Amino acid sequence: MFYREAGQFRTTYEADGQLLPIRQDRIALIATLAIAALAVPFLASPYMLSAILIPFLIFALAALGLNILTGYAGQLSLGTAAFMAVGAFASWNFVARIPGIPMLLAFVLGGLCAALVGIAFGLPSLRIRGFYLAAATLATQFFVIWCLTKISWLTGGSASGVITAQRIEIMGYVFDTPQRKYVLVLLVVALMALLAKNLVRSNVGRSWMAVRDMDMAAEVIGIRPMRTKLLAFAVSSFYCGVAGALYAFAYLGTVEPEAYSLDLSFRILFMIIIGGVGSILGSFLGAAFIVLLPVFLNIAAHGLALPTSVASNLELMVFGALIIFFLIVEPHGLARLWQIGKEKLRLWPFPH
Amino acid sequence: MNFFFEVLIGGLLSGVMYALVAIGFVLIYKASGVFNFAQGAMVFFAALTCVGLMDKFGMSLWLAIPCTAVAMILLGIAIERVVLRPLVNQPEITLFMATIGLAFFLEGLAQLLWGSQVHQLPLPIEDVPLQSLLDRFNIVVSQFDVIAAIICGVLVAVLALLFAKTKVGRALRAVADDHQAALAVGIPLQRIWAILWAVAGVVALVAGLLWGARNGVQFALTFIALKALPVLILGGFTSVPGAIVGGLIIGASEKMAEVYIGPLVGGGIEGWFPYVLALLFLLVRPEGLFGEKIIRRI
């Protein structure tokens, strides 16, 4: 009743091609962003901000990066955490080595470094595909983390490998409290998500999807597979790199190789499976799910007075079972459920 | 020179162990096109169950092994029922992700059932140097590794016989060639898949026992799956001989690299060297050493 586009006429091409064609969607998005930006920082507790909302946004950005590569361009990757690590370490190095570099520029440069690494490790995708590629991307994961542990120049000669992230300071304004960090992360993530949403419906995004669906047919119709795939790797790694930098600077406060383990790669893969492969919204839903699930499980385990070891094993089992459950019941994830819900709402209360 | 051969032989023998895990992968991939990421978790699950049965129920090793084998067979059947059957006809990538979920589930379940501390697995094979080789060539080769290699050889021979001579083996090969054609001539696809996962479970048990006896039964066993991946890339996903040759190459080259290149770059290159090697190899031959040439049509 409230969610219906009856009476909304699209009379220009611009109106027809806009991002959210239904007025209610536009209002909902603007309202969500307004609440997230204006109300949440004041209402949420510092714990809520720094332990749940900030990691949620950062993981959503990383999931967005992986989703561009896996969901849109069809190249399965298990090396997400490695690209995040490159972004984090590169940003740290830019800030540490170039005095007076603007922080945001350092983040962007970190993302670009990750993109370069992504292109290098994306090169095999031109010859190999599918599972061979998935296994090959593990090379990225192990090699990059090894480099970061062994090459002391990259870690500024720190003995323990753990280095403190610099303070985030943008134009004289220091982002040190959870509120400020949250606002910064929200701004970056919202902008990059908007960019991604536009990118995947552009020419570039369509060629990614063509390569994903059938690369040889795409080649026949004049899409250059090499450029397309490498661009997907570059853009995806850029997103992951920026996410990694935010992860280190705005969430952890330290830059260390151990934070970017294979486990993190899997977690981000789970986010896109549960959220929806090939969906921008899905990256956010999946990230929220994966961030919140352990919190809820912990509360439940605490309520049932289970020992921590049992709880952590149960967490593994619940994760695994949920992945399988989602793949069986709804292979397109939470984003698809949301879409189905919206379709139902459009027809409600007369479903025929 | 002796040292060189020692490293080489040690590497080859540990490569046999990698091959053992890789064979489990190959079995499942060949017949069902499922890239089973959970193979490492199955190795861990099998080893932990075996040790757990001995610890908690006081079974002897020789009773615990068949009991675990039965458990692995039941597990295989359960996986087919609960995970694979509802996912028939889904894209390969969906099935792959389902096995990642399965891996997490099995890791959690194993530790929930049997606890997460490190266990010793007392196999009656001693990890001592072979005396005759030590006397004659002055090379240290572990007896345990040699026996493990022999066990692996026997297992492969048994599997080869199973594939070549039995009715089930023929059915397995038929399913591997063409699911639909196999269904059309009345081969029960689902039963074949269950058998396959059960066999893979038993192979995982053998691998788990050998690895567990060597390094202790602990969570790190699951990482063996990650060691088996470059072996698979190198050997090809569909070839048992490929898994063995790949295992030998990876095992030997990784130890060589660690010993001869490692000190130059700070060590610890065992973790990524096999992957980079496999990756470079793939650039030359994308289907692996023994893999089937992929013919692609629009």
Interface residues (C-beta under 8 A of the other chain):
Chain A: L76 P124 R127 I128 G130 F131 Y132 A134 A135 A136 L138 A139 F142 F143 W146 T149 K150 I151 M214 M216 A217 V220 L262 F266 L269 F270 I273 S309 V310 N313 L314 E315 L316 M317 V318 F319 G320 A321 L322 I323 I324 L327 I328 P331
Chain B: F35 V82 V83 P86 L87 Q90 E92 I93 T94 F96 M97 A98 I100 G101 L102 A103 F104 F105 L106 E107 G108 L109 Q111 L112 G115 S116 L226 L229 P230 L232 I233 F237 V265 G266 G267 G268 I269 G271 W272 Y275 V276 A278 L279 L282 L283 P286 G288 R296 R297 I298
